[in-house]
Amino acid sequence: MSKSTSARHLGSASAVLCLLVLVGAACKLSSLTRGKMNMFEGANAQDGAAKLKAKLGVDAVKVSRMEIHEDRLSIVVQDPAKPKNFDEYTYEKGELKGPKPVEALVFGNQEFTADKSRLFDLSEINLASVPEVCRKVVERAKVDEGKCENISIDWESARWTRTKEENDKTLADAREEFTRKAREGKLDGMDQVRKTLGDLVVTWRIWIRGPRATKYFWADAKGNLSDHQ
């Protein structure tokens, strides 16, 4: 084999080796980038919700509850094809995983399957506000080195997102109604239970954690912070 031919072969091998190194570096960089995806920044939480909606292929995704962590977004939804079923989907590192079957709650002989449970529409949740909500809550918490650890979105008592004035009025109205029914002899013990269970709204609970303290705050479905802590 001539020296020129050997040189060409060596040059080709070197070029292929360089190409493989570059491809490997690019893959590693891509992996690192995906690994650093923060759900509390940018439109990452929105992107996860969009991918879930596309996977389910429905306009209205019915949700039982959601959890947003720094590295992932998890959503428990009603299966559009099998309305009795709950499924969990997780979005992390740019990928949507699921469905993972979720057991229905059972109380005695009553099974609360998805079709018998309280659900909300995914579009009701303003995920675009996640970064701003985290920023505001960190400022309000004043926790040393504190940062957003978790946002739980679920059904909670409406009092957590009402103003103090609204809660005072609601309490005064309830006392007035109780007194009136007591005088009329129309008290119903289960009536108050039904009202309490019915007075629920979709609520964010935002946890801020630092090395020395943890605090949580409330917000409504759109991410508007409450005065309660």
N, C-alpha and C positions, 0 to 999 in steps of 0.2 A: 504494500500500500504506500502510495506517495505521501510525502510530507504535507502537501497541500490538501490531499483528501483527509488525512488524519486531523489536520487543523480545522477543516470544515466540520467534521464529525464532532470534534471537541467543542467547537463553537456552538453547534446545534444543541449538544447535550447541556452546555452551560445555559443557553437561552431557555431550554425546557425547564431546567432546574430553577432558574430565576422566576419563570412564570409560575411554577408550582409554589415557590416561596411567597410570591405576591398574592396568589389565590388563597393560600393558607392564612396569610396575614389579614386579608380582607375578610375571610370567614370568621377569624378570631375577633376582629374588630366589630363585625356585625353582631357576633354573639355577646360581646361585652356591652355593646350599645343596647341590645335587647334586655340584657340582664340588669341594666341600670334604669329601666323604665320606671318612672315614679307616677303613681296614679293620682297624686295630689298636685301634679304640675301639668300645665298645658291642657291639651284636649284628650289626654290618655283615657280618662274615665268615659268620656263621650264616645271615643273610638270603640271601646269595649262594648258599650251599649249598642252601637250601630252594628257591630259584627254579630251580636246576639240576635238583633232584630232581623238581619239578613239571613241568618241561619234558620230561624224559625219560620221565616217567610210570611209573617203576618203584620198588619199595620198596628194592632194594639197588643203589646206584650203585657200579659197580666202577671204582676209580681206579688210575692208574699213578703219578701224582705231582701235587703241588700247589705253588703258589707264592703267598705272600701278601705284597703290597707295600702301602705306605701308601695308594695310590690305586686298587688293583685286586686282585682275586683271580682266579687262573687255575688251571684244573683240567683235566688230561688224563684222559679216561675211555674205557672200552670202550663202543662203540656197542651198545646193547641189541638193536637190530634187525639189526645186522651184526657179530656177535661178533669177527670178525677185525680190525675197524677201530678205530683210535684217533682220537678227536676232542678238540679243545681248546675249552673255553668260558671266557669272560672276563666277570667281573662288575665293573663300574665305573660310578660316578655313578648307582647305583640300577638299572642296566640290565644284562641278561644278553645277551652276544653270542656267537654261534656257531651251529652247529659249524664249526670250522676243521679240515680234515684234517691229521693228523699222521703222518709216515712211521714205519714200523716199523724197528727196528734190524736190521741185516743183518751177520752174521759169516760170511764165506765163502759157503757155499751154504745157510746156516741163516738163515731169516727169522723174527724173533721178533714175530709178529703178536700182537694183543691176546689171542687165545685161547690163545697159547702163552707168555704172559708172567705174571710175578708181579704180582697185583693185590690191592688191599685195599678194604674196604667204606668208603664215605664216612662211615657212622655210627660207625666206630671212632675217628674224629678228634674230639676235644673242642674244637670251635671256640669254644665259650662261654668257654674259659679264655684265649683270645688276649690280651685286654687285661691280665689279671693276669700272664700269663707275660711280656709285654713290660715291665710295671712291675718285676717281680722281676729280670729279666735286666739292665735298665738299672741298677738298684741294685747288682747284683753286678759288672757290668762296670767301674764307676767310670771311665767314659770322659768326658772333659770335653765337655759339651754333647751327649752321646751320646743316640741314640734308635733305636728299632727301624727297621731299613731293609728287612729281608726275612726271611720265615720260609719255609724250604724243607722240604716234607714228602715223604719218599721212603724207599726201602729202603736201610738202612745196616747196617754191622756191629753186632751186638748188644752188642759191648763198650762202645759209646759210651753206652749207657743202663744198663749194669750197674754195681753198686757195685765199688769196688776189691777188696773181699773176694771178690765173685762172680767177678771177672775172674781173680784169683789162683788160685782153686779150679779154674776152667775150664782155665787154663794148666797147672796141676799135674796135672789129670786127663789132659790131652792128652799131656803128657810121659810119664806113667806108661803110657798105652796105647801110645805110640810105642815105648817101651823093651820092653814085653812083646811086641809084634808083631815087633820086631827080633830078639829072642831066639828067637822061634818061627819065624823066617824067613817071616813073613806080611806083610811091608811091601808096601803098594800105593801107588805114587806118586800116582795119581789119587784115592785115597781121601781124602787131606787136602784136595785141591782141592774135591771134592764137599762136604766138611764146611764148608769156608770159605764156599762159595757158598750153602750151606744155612743158615748162621748169620747170617741177616739179619732185621731187624725194622723196622717202620714207625717212623721217627724224625724229629723236628723238628730243624732246624738254624737257630738264631736269630742273625741278624747285627745287631750294634749298631755304628753308625758315628757318629763325631764328626769335627770338623774336623782333629783331630790323631792319631786312632787308630781302628782297627776291630778288634772282637773278635767271636767267635762262641761259642755255647753249644749244648748238646744237651738234648733232652727226649724223653720217650716219646710214644706216640700220644695220650695223655690230657693232655699238657702238663706232666708232672712233670719238673722239671729234674734233670739229671744232675750228678754231681760233676766230670765231665770238661769241659775247655775246649779 
